[in-house]
Amino acid sequence: MLTRFPALDALLTELVGTARDILGNTFVGAYIQGSFALGGGDEHSDCDFIIATTVLPSGRAEADLRRLHDEIPTRTGPWTSELEGSYADIASLRSVADMGVPWLFNNHGHRELTWDTHCNNPHARWILRNRGITMAGPPVTDLVDEVPPEALRDEARAALPTIMSDLRTWAPFDIAWTQRYAVATYCRTLYTLDTAEVAYKRQAMEWARDHLDPRWRPLLTQAIEDRALGWDPAAPPRPGSMAETYAFAAYAEASGTVGR
């Protein structure tokens, strides 16, 4: 089994098989990254993938991949809108020097592929190299170099001041899901600053509850326990939780070198 969800495993297996047929001899391998690779994937997670190729898809192969990802979300089933990942050429996949090269990217829930750097950054590459699950092809360590600790810390340090403003560009702030996501994102960023590793959301929040100022334990406990509620666009944040989240954000930004 790739994950603990048979329906997701079946979808991933079909995706890899179809992508291999489309890509032909440019197909190198397929890998799970993200929360499922980290061991924290659950029914509320999307499933992140990387499909490695000898060259970036173009021409007929690109067109066929676009048709594939346009069709998958139209199917029934719990996971058809939860795949997220990129088609990455092995040259830019290997070295940290090529972070930021755009890859053909499928944003979960979207039917149109875009050229994006979403999966080509230090934390995604760290997960892939250190925790990636091989679905097809050679071991991922044959394709991806180690990510230097300072690359991870520099990325986290740069992200801290804009987490909240970046979140506002795509997430509604009048629902409980966004409040929990904001807390988890700050925790994951502080965890990376402290450890030079990447944690899934619950793992990072539990670490924060154990290591940060005890003043934040009620907020962190609330965010951990409420994750089981999942996405509900009609559910507002718990009373007072957004104010606490803003305060926690200010604390995180001010103490961005915690543990160092």
Disulfide bonds with the S-S distance in Angstrom:
none
